[in-house]
Amino acid sequence: MAYFPMFVNLTDSKCLVVGGGNVAYRKIKVLLDFEAYVYVVAKDINDEIRALAKSVDRIFLEEREFSPTDLKDKTLVVAATSDNTLNSQISSLCKTEKIPVNVVDCSQLCSFIFPSYLKEQNLVGAFSSSGNSPVLTQMLRDHEKKLLTPKLGEINEQLGKLRPQLIEKFPIEAGRKQVIKHLIDFALTADEFPTDKEFQMEIDHDSAK
C-alpha cells in the first residue's frame, strides 16, 4: 500500500511525542525542523532530549506516564515507546479521535509515516517506501543531495517573492512557465546569486518579447 505524499504545514502546531529515547529524539528533531511545538511525555527522558529542550523554546517535557488527555488539541502524535501495548493503545485512541499517528517501527499502526527528506529553506524533497525499507529511502535522499542544493533553496525563496508579479505579467500559464524556467537557469548559471535588480531585469526583458 503506497502512502499519499501530502505536505502539511506544521508551523506552530501542537505535536505530541510519547517516548523519551533515541528514536523519540530523532522524531522531535524532524518536527522542530518544520517549526512545530513539541510536547514530550515519557516516564524517562534521555539527556539528548533534555539538552535540546534547553536550547529550543518549542519543546515541553513532562516526565510521567501517558494519559489519553494528552491528545487534546494535538495536530499529530508520535508513539515512540518500547512498550508495544502502549503504542497500540495510543494508535487506537488517535484513530478514534481522527488524529494522525505514527507508531515507530510498526507501519500497521500508523496513519502517517515520516519520509526521508531534504530541506533547503522552504524547498522540500521527500521519499517514502511505505514503511518497507527506510534504509532505501535514506539512500535515495543522500543521492539527491547533489541536486537539492542550498542554491535551489535560495532560488525557491526568490521565486516565491516574484510569484505575484509573474502571475500579473504573464497570465497565460504556459508562457509563465517558460519565464520561470529561464529565471531558474539564469540563477543556476550565475557565479554569484543574482540580486533583486538582476532578476527584475530578466523579467522585464522577457515581458518585452
Salt bridges, closest charged atoms under 4 A:
ASP12 OD1 - ARG58 NH2 2.98
ASP33 OD1 - LYS119 NZ 3.74
GLU62 OE1 - ARG64 NE 2.77
GLU63 OE1 - ARG50 NH2 2.45
ASP70 OD1 - ARG64 NH2 2.54
ASP142 OD1 - ARG141 NE 3.16
ASP142 OD1 - LYS145 NZ 3.66
GLU144 OE2 - HIS143 ND1 3.10
GLU173 OE2 - LYS177 NZ 3.86
ASP196 OD1 - LYS161 NZ 3.92
GLU202 OE1 - HIS182 NE2 2.63
ASP204 OD1 - LYS169 NZ 2.92
ASP206 OD2 - HIS182 NE2 3.88
ASP206 OD1 - HIS205 ND1 3.88
ASP206 OD1 - LYS209 NZ 3.42
